[in-house]
Amino acid sequence: MVQNKEIFNVFFREKPALMLVGLKNAKSGVYASSLAKSVDCTYSHVVKILQHMQKAGLVNFEKQGRLKLLTLTKSGSDVADNIDKIWNLL
């Protein structure tokens, strides 16, 4: 099983994939800091990846006071679903 999960990393970068799936599985909006903790990544790295995802139309940032709440777009949700399916097939 572990070997199969390693092959996943050959096709996909692990942290961005885990971030999308984490956002998909969240019950409500998530903050970048809590997402960074859940995927064991630095806050600055998560923000950099999220900015690329936002440009690609996969995530939205919703300002709430001083904080930004993260949500998936419809496209982001579709991508996360497919990543999750592939993960479970391996």
DANORGI-V907022 format. One line per field, one symbol per residue. phi: phi as a letter, one per 40 degrees, with the letter a starting at -180 (. if undefined). psi: psi as a letter, one per 30 degrees, with the letter a starting at -180 (. if undefined). Layout:
phi = ???
psi = ???
This chain:
phi = .ccccccdcccbcccccccccccccccadbcdccccccbfacdcccccccccccccgcbbbbcbgcbbcbbccdccccccdcccccdccc
psi = eeeeeefefeekkeeeeeeeeeeefkfalkleeeeeefgilleeeeeeeeeeeeefgelkkjkjbflkkklkleeeeeeeeeeeeeeff.
